[in-house]
Amino acid sequence: MDRMIACPNCYRGQSWSGDLVDVACRRCGRQIPVQTMAAALVHLFSTAAFDPPHDELADEDGDAILQWVVSRVWGDAMRVGRHDWVYAGCPATVEEFCAGIRSLDGPAFDSLGRLLSAGAPPEVLARSAQRIASAVVDRLDVSPSIHDPEGAISPPNAALRERLYDIFARFPSASAVPILERFRTENPMIEGDAERPIGAAFADALERCRASVA
C-alpha cells in the first residue's frame, strides 16, 4: 500500500516508504523530520493511558495539547500554519515549549512564537503561564559574559525580542516587569517607540505584565 508524507515547508506530498527516518523533500530540498514528528505524536497519543476505574487520563496536559494541535494547528480552527508545530520541534509537553523558548532560534523560534501568540492560548498552556513567562525572562536576560563563547546563546536581537514580547502579552508575569523596564531604558529608540512593531509589542507586553501584579 502506497504511503504519502507531506513536507512542512512547502506542503507538497510525496511517496514514503513508511520508515521512521528523516527524508528530503523532492520539491524544496528541506528535511522532513519524520523521527521527531513520530516521537512527538506517539507521546501525545499515549497520554490517554487509562488506569482503573478507566475514567481518568494519566496525562491530562498531554491530552489537552494533542486536542489543541489537532484543532488549532491541523483542523478547522487552524490559526497558524501547519508547519509551525513541526518547525518548533514538535513540542509535546509544557516543558518542551519552555525549552524551545530558551533555546530555539531563526525560523524555528518564529514558528514557536506563532504557536504561542496567535489568539488566546489553550487552557493547558494558560495554566502554565508563569512557567512560560519564566522561560521568556530567561531568554531576554542573557548575559554573554557568563556563557562559553563557543556554546553561547546570543543576546536576543530586535526581531527575536518582538516575538518574546508577543509571548509575554499572552502569558504575562509580574516578574517580567523589571526586565522589561530595563530593556526600555537600554533601548529607548526601539522599545520606547510605539510606532514601530517592536515598540507596540513591547508596550502591550509591559501593560499586561504590570496588570498581572494586582
Phi and psi in degrees as GROMACS dihedral restraints (atoms count N, CA, C in turn):
[ dihedral_restraints ]
;  ai    aj    ak    al  type     phi  dphi    fc
    3     4     5     6     1   -69.2    20    10
    4     5     6     7     1   138.8    20    10
    6     7     8     9     1  -116.5    20    10
    7     8     9    10     1   151.5    20    10
    9    10    11    12     1  -124.1    20    10
   10    11    12    13     1   151.4    20    10
   12    13    14    15     1  -137.3    20    10
   13    14    15    16     1   143.0    20    10
   15    16    17    18     1  -106.3    20    10
   16    17    18    19     1   142.1    20    10
   18    19    20    21     1   -79.7    20    10
   19    20    21    22     1   129.4    20    10
   21    22    23    24     1   -71.6    20    10
   22    23    24    25     1   -13.6    20    10
   24    25    26    27     1   -86.1    20    10
   25    26    27    28     1   -49.1    20    10
   27    28    29    30     1  -115.7    20    10
   28    29    30    31     1    -0.8    20    10
   30    31    32    33     1    66.9    20    10
   31    32    33    34     1     8.2    20    10
   33    34    35    36     1   -79.4    20    10
   34    35    36    37     1   132.0    20    10
   36    37    38    39     1   -87.9    20    10
   37    38    39    40     1   152.7    20    10
   39    40    41    42     1  -148.2    20    10
   40    41    42    43     1   159.2    20    10
   42    43    44    45     1   -64.3    20    10
   43    44    45    46     1   150.6    20    10
   45    46    47    48     1  -143.0    20    10
   46    47    48    49     1   138.9    20    10
   48    49    50    51     1   -73.0    20    10
   49    50    51    52     1   -19.5    20    10
   51    52    53    54     1    93.4    20    10
   52    53    54    55     1    -5.6    20    10
   54    55    56    57     1   -73.9    20    10
   55    56    57    58     1   141.0    20    10
   57    58    59    60     1   -85.0    20    10
   58    59    60    61     1    66.5    20    10
   60    61    62    63     1  -133.7    20    10
   61    62    63    64     1   146.9    20    10
   63    64    65    66     1   -64.2    20    10
   64    65    66    67     1   144.9    20    10
   66    67    68    69     1  -133.4    20    10
   67    68    69    70     1   154.3    20    10
   69    70    71    72     1   -88.9    20    10
   70    71    72    73     1   139.4    20    10
   72    73    74    75     1   -70.0    20    10
   73    74    75    76     1   132.1    20    10
   75    76    77    78     1   -72.8    20    10
   76    77    78    79     1   -16.7    20    10
   78    79    80    81     1   -91.4    20    10
   79    80    81    82     1   -52.9    20    10
   81    82    83    84     1  -106.7    20    10
   82    83    84    85     1   -11.4    20    10
   84    85    86    87     1    84.9    20    10
   85    86    87    88     1    -8.1    20    10
   87    88    89    90     1   -72.4    20    10
   88    89    90    91     1   151.4    20    10
   90    91    92    93     1   -73.6    20    10
   91    92    93    94     1   138.3    20    10
   93    94    95    96     1   -97.9    20    10
   94    95    96    97     1   111.0    20    10
   96    97    98    99     1   -78.7    20    10
   97    98    99   100     1    71.1    20    10
   99   100   101   102     1   -58.3    20    10
  100   101   102   103     1   -44.2    20    10
  102   103   104   105     1   -63.7    20    10
  103   104   105   106     1   -43.5    20    10
  105   106   107   108     1   -66.2    20    10
  106   107   108   109     1   -44.0    20    10
  108   109   110   111     1   -61.7    20    10
  109   110   111   112     1   -44.2    20    10
  111   112   113   114     1   -63.2    20    10
  112   113   114   115     1   -45.0    20    10
  114   115   116   117     1   -62.5    20    10
  115   116   117   118     1   -41.4    20    10
  117   118   119   120     1   -66.7    20    10
  118   119   120   121     1   -42.5    20    10
  120   121   122   123     1   -69.1    20    10
  121   122   123   124     1   -38.0    20    10
  123   124   125   126     1   -60.0    20    10
  124   125   126   127     1   -42.9    20    10
  126   127   128   129     1   -61.4    20    10
  127   128   129   130     1   -47.7    20    10
  129   130   131   132     1   -66.4    20    10
  130   131   132   133     1   -44.1    20    10
  132   133   134   135     1   -70.0    20    10
  133   134   135   136     1   -22.5    20    10
  135   136   137   138     1   -83.4    20    10
  136   137   138   139     1    -5.1    20    10
  138   139   140   141     1   -71.6    20    10
  139   140   141   142     1   -19.1    20    10
  141   142   143   144     1   -87.4    20    10
  142   143   144   145     1    48.7    20    10
  144   145   146   147     1   -88.0    20    10
  145   146   147   148     1   120.9    20    10
  147   148   149   150     1   -98.2    20    10
  148   149   150   151     1   143.8    20    10
  150   151   152   153     1  -118.9    20    10
  151   152   153   154     1   158.3    20    10
  153   154   155   156     1   -54.1    20    10
  154   155   156   157     1   136.3    20    10
  156   157   158   159     1   -92.2    20    10
  157   158   159   160     1    31.0    20    10
  159   160   161   162     1    65.5    20    10
  160   161   162   163     1    28.2    20    10
  162   163   164   165     1  -134.7    20    10
  163   164   165   166     1    14.7    20    10
  165   166   167   168     1  -127.6    20    10
  166   167   168   169     1   133.2    20    10
  168   169   170   171     1   -75.5    20    10
  169   170   171   172     1   138.7    20    10
  171   172   173   174     1   -69.1    20    10
  172   173   174   175     1   -29.2    20    10
  174   175   176   177     1  -141.9    20    10
  175   176   177   178     1    87.3    20    10
  177   178   179   180     1   -66.0    20    10
  178   179   180   181     1   -34.1    20    10
  180   181   182   183     1   -63.2    20    10
  181   182   183   184     1   -44.4    20    10
  183   184   185   186     1   -62.7    20    10
  184   185   186   187     1   -40.3    20    10
  186   187   188   189     1   -64.2    20    10
  187   188   189   190     1   -40.8    20    10
  189   190   191   192     1   -66.9    20    10
  190   191   192   193     1   -38.7    20    10
  192   193   194   195     1   -64.5    20    10
  193   194   195   196     1   -40.7    20    10
  195   196   197   198     1   -60.5    20    10
  196   197   198   199     1   -45.8    20    10
  198   199   200   201     1   -62.0    20    10
  199   200   201   202     1   -38.6    20    10
  201   202   203   204     1   -66.0    20    10
  202   203   204   205     1   -45.7    20    10
  204   205   206   207     1   -60.7    20    10
  205   206   207   208     1   -44.7    20    10
  207   208   209   210     1   -64.6    20    10
  208   209   210   211     1   -42.9    20    10
  210   211   212   213     1   -84.1    20    10
  211   212   213   214     1   -43.7    20    10
  213   214   215   216     1   -90.1    20    10
  214   215   216   217     1   -31.2    20    10
  216   217   218   219     1   -99.5    20    10
  217   218   219   220     1   -33.3    20    10
  219   220   221   222     1  -109.7    20    10
  220   221   222   223     1   -25.8    20    10
  222   223   224   225     1   -98.9    20    10
  223   224   225   226     1  -159.7    20    10
  225   226   227   228     1   -65.8    20    10
  226   227   228   229     1   -24.5    20    10
  228   229   230   231     1   -90.0    20    10
  229   230   231   232     1    16.7    20    10
  231   232   233   234     1   -54.7    20    10
  232   233   234   235     1   122.5    20    10
  234   235   236   237     1  -115.9    20    10
  235   236   237   238     1   -13.0    20    10
  237   238   239   240     1  -132.8    20    10
  238   239   240   241     1   163.5    20    10
  240   241   242   243     1   -62.6    20    10
  241   242   243   244     1   143.8    20    10
  243   244   245   246     1   -61.9    20    10
  244   245   246   247     1   -24.9    20    10
  246   247   248   249     1   -74.6    20    10
  247   248   249   250     1   -18.6    20    10
  249   250   251   252     1   -62.5    20    10
  250   251   252   253     1   -41.8    20    10
  252   253   254   255     1   -62.7    20    10
  253   254   255   256     1   -37.7    20    10
  255   256   257   258     1   -69.9    20    10
  256   257   258   259     1   -48.3    20    10
  258   259   260   261     1   -62.5    20    10
  259   260   261   262     1   -29.1    20    10
  261   262   263   264     1   -78.5    20    10
  262   263   264   265     1     4.6    20    10
  264   265   266   267     1    95.0    20    10
  265   266   267   268     1    13.9    20    10
  267   268   269   270     1    54.8    20    10
  268   269   270   271     1    51.9    20    10
  270   271   272   273     1   -60.4    20    10
  271   272   273   274     1   132.4    20    10
  273   274   275   276     1  -120.9    20    10
  274   275   276   277     1    -3.0    20    10
  276   277   278   279     1  -139.6    20    10
  277   278   279   280     1   162.8    20    10
  279   280   281   282     1   -60.7    20    10
  280   281   282   283     1   -38.2    20    10
  282   283   284   285     1   -60.0    20    10
  283   284   285   286     1   -37.8    20    10
  285   286   287   288     1   -71.8    20    10
  286   287   288   289     1   -34.4    20    10
  288   289   290   291     1   -61.7    20    10
  289   290   291   292     1   -44.4    20    10
  291   292   293   294     1   -65.7    20    10
  292   293   294   295     1   -40.5    20    10
  294   295   296   297     1   -62.8    20    10
  295   296   297   298     1   -38.2    20    10
  297   298   299   300     1   -64.5    20    10
  298   299   300   301     1   -40.9    20    10
  300   301   302   303     1   -59.3    20    10
  301   302   303   304     1   -39.6    20    10
  303   304   305   306     1   -77.0    20    10
  304   305   306   307     1   -24.3    20    10
  306   307   308   309     1  -128.2    20    10
  307   308   309   310     1   -23.6    20    10
  309   310   311   312     1   -71.7    20    10
  310   311   312   313     1   159.3    20    10
  312   313   314   315     1  -146.1    20    10
  313   314   315   316     1   169.6    20    10
  315   316   317   318     1    59.1    20    10
  316   317   318   319     1  -144.0    20    10
  318   319   320   321     1   -58.7    20    10
  319   320   321   322     1   -32.9    20    10
  321   322   323   324     1   -64.2    20    10
  322   323   324   325     1   -41.4    20    10
  324   325   326   327     1   -70.1    20    10
  325   326   327   328     1   -38.1    20    10
  327   328   329   330     1   -57.8    20    10
  328   329   330   331     1   -42.7    20    10
  330   331   332   333     1   -65.0    20    10
  331   332   333   334     1   -43.2    20    10
  333   334   335   336     1   -61.7    20    10
  334   335   336   337     1   -41.3    20    10
  336   337   338   339     1   -61.6    20    10
  337   338   339   340     1   -38.6    20    10
  339   340   341   342     1   -66.2    20    10
  340   341   342   343     1   -40.2    20    10
  342   343   344   345     1   -59.5    20    10
  343   344   345   346     1   -42.3    20    10
  345   346   347   348     1   -86.9    20    10
  346   347   348   349     1   -16.5    20    10
  348   349   350   351     1  -116.8    20    10
  349   350   351   352     1    -2.4    20    10
  351   352   353   354     1   -86.5    20    10
  352   353   354   355     1   105.7    20    10
  354   355   356   357     1    74.9    20    10
  355   356   357   358     1  -172.3    20    10
  357   358   359   360     1   -69.1    20    10
  358   359   360   361     1   138.9    20    10
  360   361   362   363     1   -70.6    20    10
  361   362   363   364     1   151.2    20    10
  363   364   365   366     1   -65.7    20    10
  364   365   366   367     1   155.3    20    10
  366   367   368   369     1   -57.4    20    10
  367   368   369   370     1   -39.1    20    10
  369   370   371   372     1   -61.3    20    10
  370   371   372   373     1   -34.4    20    10
  372   373   374   375     1   -84.8    20    10
  373   374   375   376     1   -35.0    20    10
  375   376   377   378     1   -59.7    20    10
  376   377   378   379     1   -36.4    20    10
  378   379   380   381     1   -66.7    20    10
  379   380   381   382     1   -19.6    20    10
  381   382   383   384     1  -107.3    20    10
  382   383   384   385     1    27.3    20    10
  384   385   386   387     1   -56.9    20    10
  385   386   387   388     1   -40.8    20    10
  387   388   389   390     1   -66.8    20    10
  388   389   390   391     1   -38.5    20    10
  390   391   392   393     1   -66.9    20    10
  391   392   393   394     1   -40.2    20    10
  393   394   395   396     1   -68.1    20    10
  394   395   396   397     1   -43.6    20    10
  396   397   398   399     1   -62.0    20    10
  397   398   399   400     1   -38.3    20    10
  399   400   401   402     1   -61.5    20    10
  400   401   402   403     1   -37.8    20    10
  402   403   404   405     1   -66.0    20    10
  403   404   405   406     1   -38.2    20    10
  405   406   407   408     1   -64.9    20    10
  406   407   408   409     1   -43.0    20    10
  408   409   410   411     1   -59.0    20    10
  409   410   411   412     1   -44.8    20    10
  411   412   413   414     1   -59.3    20    10
  412   413   414   415     1   -40.2    20    10
  414   415   416   417     1   -71.2    20    10
  415   416   417   418     1   -37.7    20    10
  417   418   419   420     1   -70.8    20    10
  418   419   420   421     1   -36.7    20    10
  420   421   422   423     1   -92.3    20    10
  421   422   423   424     1    49.6    20    10
  423   424   425   426     1   -88.0    20    10
  424   425   426   427     1   127.5    20    10
  426   427   428   429     1  -112.7    20    10
  427   428   429   430     1   110.0    20    10
  429   430   431   432     1   -61.0    20    10
  430   431   432   433     1   -21.0    20    10
  432   433   434   435     1   -70.4    20    10
  433   434   435   436     1   -18.2    20    10
  435   436   437   438     1  -100.8    20    10
  436   437   438   439     1     7.2    20    10
  438   439   440   441     1  -113.4    20    10
  439   440   441   442     1   152.7    20    10
  441   442   443   444     1   -65.7    20    10
  442   443   444   445     1   121.2    20    10
  444   445   446   447     1   -55.0    20    10
  445   446   447   448     1   -31.6    20    10
  447   448   449   450     1   -76.2    20    10
  448   449   450   451     1   -24.3    20    10
  450   451   452   453     1  -119.4    20    10
  451   452   453   454     1    19.5    20    10
  453   454   455   456     1   -74.4    20    10
  454   455   456   457     1   149.5    20    10
  456   457   458   459     1   -91.3    20    10
  457   458   459   460     1   120.9    20    10
  459   460   461   462     1   -67.7    20    10
  460   461   462   463     1   149.1    20    10
  462   463   464   465     1   -55.4    20    10
  463   464   465   466     1   141.9    20    10
  465   466   467   468     1   -66.4    20    10
  466   467   468   469     1   131.1    20    10
  468   469   470   471     1   -77.7    20    10
  469   470   471   472     1  -179.5    20    10
  471   472   473   474     1   -61.9    20    10
  472   473   474   475     1   -42.0    20    10
  474   475   476   477     1   -64.6    20    10
  475   476   477   478     1   -40.9    20    10
  477   478   479   480     1   -69.4    20    10
  478   479   480   481     1   -39.0    20    10
  480   481   482   483     1   -61.3    20    10
  481   482   483   484     1   -39.4    20    10
  483   484   485   486     1   -60.6    20    10
  484   485   486   487     1   -41.5    20    10
  486   487   488   489     1   -63.4    20    10
  487   488   489   490     1   -42.2    20    10
  489   490   491   492     1   -62.9    20    10
  490   491   492   493     1   -39.7    20    10
  492   493   494   495     1   -65.0    20    10
  493   494   495   496     1   -37.3    20    10
  495   496   497   498     1   -61.7    20    10
  496   497   498   499     1   -39.3    20    10
  498   499   500   501     1   -66.4    20    10
  499   500   501   502     1   -42.6    20    10
  501   502   503   504     1   -57.1    20    10
  502   503   504   505     1   -37.6    20    10
  504   505   506   507     1   -63.3    20    10
  505   506   507   508     1   -28.5    20    10
  507   508   509   510     1   -90.9    20    10
  508   509   510   511     1   -25.4    20    10
  510   511   512   513     1  -130.7    20    10
  511   512   513   514     1    67.9    20    10
  513   514   515   516     1   -70.8    20    10
  514   515   516   517     1   154.4    20    10
  516   517   518   519     1  -150.8    20    10
  517   518   519   520     1   135.3    20    10
  519   520   521   522     1   -61.2    20    10
  520   521   522   523     1   -31.4    20    10
  522   523   524   525     1   -66.6    20    10
  523   524   525   526     1   -15.0    20    10
  525   526   527   528     1   -83.9    20    10
  526   527   528   529     1   -17.3    20    10
  528   529   530   531     1   -57.7    20    10
  529   530   531   532     1   -47.9    20    10
  531   532   533   534     1   -59.6    20    10
  532   533   534   535     1   -41.9    20    10
  534   535   536   537     1   -71.4    20    10
  535   536   537   538     1   -34.3    20    10
  537   538   539   540     1   -65.7    20    10
  538   539   540   541     1   -43.0    20    10
  540   541   542   543     1   -63.9    20    10
  541   542   543   544     1   -34.7    20    10
  543   544   545   546     1   -66.3    20    10
  544   545   546   547     1   -40.9    20    10
  546   547   548   549     1   -65.5    20    10
  547   548   549   550     1   -36.1    20    10
  549   550   551   552     1   -65.1    20    10
  550   551   552   553     1   -36.9    20    10
  552   553   554   555     1   -67.9    20    10
  553   554   555   556     1   -39.9    20    10
  555   556   557   558     1   -75.9    20    10
  556   557   558   559     1   -28.7    20    10
  558   559   560   561     1  -130.1    20    10
  559   560   561   562     1    57.4    20    10
  561   562   563   564     1   -63.0    20    10
  562   563   564   565     1   -27.4    20    10
  564   565   566   567     1   -79.5    20    10
  565   566   567   568     1   -12.0    20    10
  567   568   569   570     1  -113.2    20    10
  568   569   570   571     1   -67.7    20    10
  570   571   572   573     1   -62.9    20    10
  571   572   573   574     1   -28.8    20    10
  573   574   575   576     1   -84.2    20    10
  574   575   576   577     1    -3.4    20    10
  576   577   578   579     1  -103.7    20    10
  577   578   579   580     1    99.4    20    10
  579   580   581   582     1   -69.8    20    10
  580   581   582   583     1    -8.6    20    10
  582   583   584   585     1   -77.7    20    10
  583   584   585   586     1   -17.9    20    10
  585   586   587   588     1   -91.2    20    10
  586   587   588   589     1   150.7    20    10
  588   589   590   591     1   -55.9    20    10
  589   590   591   592     1   -41.9    20    10
  591   592   593   594     1   -68.4    20    10
  592   593   594   595     1   -36.2    20    10
  594   595   596   597     1   -67.0    20    10
  595   596   597   598     1   -38.8    20    10
  597   598   599   600     1   -66.9    20    10
  598   599   600   601     1   -41.9    20    10
  600   601   602   603     1   -64.4    20    10
  601   602   603   604     1   -38.7    20    10
  603   604   605   606     1   -63.9    20    10
  604   605   606   607     1   -47.3    20    10
  606   607   608   609     1   -60.4    20    10
  607   608   609   610     1   -41.0    20    10
  609   610   611   612     1   -64.4    20    10
  610   611   612   613     1   -44.3    20    10
  612   613   614   615     1   -63.6    20    10
  613   614   615   616     1   -43.7    20    10
  615   616   617   618     1   -65.0    20    10
  616   617   618   619     1   -42.3    20    10
  618   619   620   621     1   -61.1    20    10
  619   620   621   622     1   -45.1    20    10
  621   622   623   624     1   -70.0    20    10
  622   623   624   625     1   -36.9    20    10
  624   625   626   627     1   -69.9    20    10
  625   626   627   628     1   -39.0    20    10
  627   628   629   630     1   -62.7    20    10
  628   629   630   631     1   -40.5    20    10
  630   631   632   633     1   -65.3    20    10
  631   632   633   634     1   -26.1    20    10
  633   634   635   636     1   -76.7    20    10
  634   635   636   637     1    -8.4    20    10
  636   637   638   639     1   -67.3    20    10
  637   638   639   640     1   -37.2    20    10
